Amino acid sequence: MIEELFKGLESEIVGLHEIPPKRGEYGEFKFRNEEVNELVKRLGFRLYSHQVKALEKLYSGKNVVVSTPTASGKSEIFRLFIFDEILSSPSSTFLLIYPTRALINNQMEKFEKENTIFEEICGKRVRAEVLTGDTEWEKRREIIRSKPNVIFTTPDMLHHHILPRWRDYFWLLKGLRLLVVDELHVYRGIFGTNVAYVFKRLFLRLKRLSSSPQILALSATLRNPKEFAEQFFETEFEEVKEAGSPSPRRIIVMFEPRRFTGEQLIKQIVERLTRKNIKTLVFFDSRKGTERIMRLFLFSDAFDRITTYKGTLTKRERFLIERDFREGNLTVLLTTNALELGIDIGDLDAVINYGIPSDGLFSLIQRFGRAGRDPNRIAINGIILRRNGLDYYYKEHFDELVEGIEKGLVEKIPVNLDNEKIAKKHLHYAIAELGVVSIKEIEGRWKRFIKTLVEEGYVEVTRNPITGEEEIRLRRPPVYSSIRTASDESYFLVVDEPWIRGALQRKRGAELLRFVNYLKVRGMVVEEVDEIEFHRSLLPGMVYLSRGRPYMAVDKIKIEKFHFVFARPLPIEEEIDTSSSKIENIEILEVKDEKTVGPIKVKFGRLRVRHEYTGYAVRGRDVERHVKRLEELKDEGILRGEIDIVPYIWESWKFARVLFDTPYIREFETEGFWLEFPNDIRIVPEEEFREFFAVASEIDPELAMFLYNRISRKSLFPTLLGATTHYIRSFILHHAKDKGEEFAFAVKKMIDSKDGIGSGLHAIEPNIIKLAPVVTHVDSREIGGYSYDDFHGKPVIFIYDGNEGGSGIIRQVYENVEKLMYRSLEHIKKCPCKDGCPACIYSPKCGTFNEFLDKWMAIRIWEKVLP
């Protein structure tokens, strides 16, 4: 089948493996009410062994975490439990938490289908409602009046709406029988830390109401589900992790673009799958990627059978796409991680991933699990490699990738409940929700933040004159912020209109929130971003793409804890790219742990990171047109800085730079580890010079030394920024046209050696970050790094958590750092490029535009220090 399907693409296939099918294991369970036993018969399925085990534990009163593969019937456990419980106790309530609204709508649809059959059997229907940010206020009031038994909602809604308005939901919380938390594995990093504290607030409220529901947590295949659930909820759990569901014959195919570009290869593969009517999901890392690939099919016969699917689409648009895909009107969906979770789009036979996801196998396992729900068919799992370090690591270690997918186990998930900023703000919320709080009610980690809230004037501690107990009372009400970020501040990119500016200046509090929602409905809010994205992409004059449309960021105003960045739309056909440059400084606040790897001391602790955004580069076909806009912004007093067009053309793309008069600062505390190298590696630049001068001197030693003395990257970089290396190569070739490639490369490396040991360390740092998902399941996009050739007398590389306060991800990387160091050396050496590329040492986040990077030096440093 594979040979026929991909005929003509054999040269692009670099890995192929078949995983044999697995038979299902079944069990029997007798529900308390005969009507539910009849429901199971009417639904026409047998219970899998893991469903039976989970039900047995639930009915014995335990909290249960079920960790089995995608499409293994985990949701059926709580649906049947709810139907049975309603018959025995009609006033019971059930709270079902999902990480996304799209998943809720899908699950509600499934619940109502079974609810209809349930009603046919017993003559009563379970009242269930969806309560999300999309729910209109009139509908919310109706829900409060009608008091349904089942509420489908998100952790965001629990945080923003249910807990602050708990009196409206007294009936739900007081009668709560079961709390269901689906997709538990999604709650990692900053989002996970926030959600863990939302549940901590929920449990405090339930304790006040003398309500003690059981918890059913459903997750992807974790290696340690019990440990994670107990850490996350801070209560005891029993686990079920041996899946009884069957799985199909699965074929893993790895493609490397050779005769085609990556995008051309995607087109070839998708057209083949469409012609064979093989239902397929193609995953991309970005919305922009899905739209760009969709344009390739404009004149293809397959165009009408393909569409994009993104979380930013309206609820109605998503519903129509899901229906058309289930019914066979669509064959291929080009999607982001919006379809990574268990949204039911019917049976599908193939999942193709464009590259390895930035968190490694963590997301890949979930995505590949979407294909092959029918055990009698063949599932195709394909990877199309990009020029990326993680992709090429798994190309070299295909067996390791296959083993990870075959086992399907996700290692330890990072959640940091010690993040002071997050813990403190949720304590503030909890006190506001509970009213007067006895200090005895505040347990564990929260206790140490009471003093800080008192010092900051948010609460006060007084002694109750009757009981003599210390009590916490609210002094300043909190502003509820997003639980998707660590910050308690929000950033909105807003279309620059005078009436919007004027209205924002007049509004505060609840009125301001209502106006923001109004702007969203009007389409005047382009996007909501975080502080990191603001500094990286939205400083005055920078160009930001949203849904394929370019916008120019203008100025920003702050009202309470909301930042409004105004943006002006640009012509859609313009080609402009802006990328910020920054200076980084790191201060060690506390050393918590340390170890040695050979002569390297590796330390873990608390850091203070300071980013100074000094300006940005402007590239693209329409640079001159954009520079005119920047000059106008300067005349308006919005852009304060120098604007220069560099008198240099790079592949017909003009280049300009902006240097701010005063840098924009982002400073935060976080967790990190650092590698202290021995000083004897400082000889490496001298070794590099000698080795390459020996090569160049055999051809023309005088010209080699002339060019070496004439060119300095450090002097060119302030003007040329990311075009510096290209200029150096061009300058060498201009003066040495007849000397050959070997001479030009040797001279270039002689010049590189001038930059010192820092260029070697700087090359190692992004490579460590790229490969971090290989030894952990962290998302490399959340990790930052910086290197010093002299940090208090030592060459040092810092790797840190990019989230303020730390999200727990870096501890895992630190624990696996020795493996990571050896894999870094192996990966850089094996990369076929001559002098560095995106697959080994380049990074799109580099604050120096991938300058001052030396692959040769990086390899030599590792070889000197790793035994």
Buried (B, 14 or more C-beta within 10 A) or exposed (E): EBEEBBEEBEEBBBBBBEBEBBEBBBBEBEBEBEBBBBBBEEBEEBBBBBBBBBBBBBBEEBBBBBBBBBBBBBBBBBBBBBBBBBBEEEEBBBBBBBBBBBBBBBBBEEBEEBBEBBEEBBEEBBBBBBBBEEBEEEEBEEBBEEBBBBBBBBBBBBBBBBBBEBEBBBBBBBBBBBBBBBBBBBBBBBBBBBBBBBBBBBBBBBEBEEBEBBBBBBBBBBBBBBBBBBBBBBEEBBBBBEBBBBBBBBBBBBBBBEEBEBBEBBBBBBBBBBEBEBBBBBBBBEBBBBBBBBEBBEEBEBEEBBBBBBBEBEEEEBBBBBEBBBEEEBBBBBBBBBBBBBBBBEEBBBBBBBBBBBBBBBBBBBBBBBBBBBBEBBBBBBBBBBBBBBBBBBBBBBEEBBEBBBEBBBBBBBBBBBBBBBBBBBBBBBBBBBEEBEEEBBEEBBEBBBEBBBEEEBBEBEEEEEEEEBBBEBEEEBBBBBBBBBBBBBBBBBBBEEEBBEBBEEBEEEEBBEBBEEBEEEEBBBBBBBBBBBBBBBBBBBBBBBEEEBBBBBBBEEBEEBBBBBBBEBEEEBEBBBBBBBEBEBEBEEEEEBBEBEBBBBBBBBBEBBBBBBBBBBBBBBBEBBBEBBEEBBEEEBBEBEBBEBEEEBEEBBBBBBBBEEBBEBEBBBBBBBBBBBEEBBEBBEBBBEBBBEBBBEBBEEBBBBBBEEBBBEEBBEBBBBBBBBBBBEBBBEBBEEBEEEBBBBBBBBBBBBBBBBBBBBBBBBBBBBBBBBBBBBBBBBBBBBBBBEBEEBBBBBBBBBBBBBBBBBBBBBBBBBEBBBBBBBBBEEBEBEBBBBBBBBBEBBBBBBBBBBBBBBBBBBEBBBE
